[in-house]
Amino acid sequence: MRLGAIFLVLLAPASLAAKHTDADLQSFKAEAEVCVHLAGEWDVDLPDENKAEIKRGMNESCGRAKALYPVLQRRYPHDPAVKQLLRKYRDLKNYQAWS
């Protein structure tokens, strides 16, 4: 019984780190997908109100994804799945917020 308790205590930090990792990756992916979706909605013929709404949404989602991008690069430099995900959204590195 004592060995089992020690084992659980040793695994707890690893499981918490894994959950944190999954949350960061899921957050990045969700924000990046919203960013790409909103970029596809942009049309010069939209009413100004719609343009302003799209700009706000892009500034939020693209900005958050852009901020997470280098964090994930540094945290998972050798993880092929993370590298593939980041390659898919590599244009986010250059995102400039709308004014």
Disulfide bonds with the S-S distance in Angstrom:
Cys35-Cys62 1.84
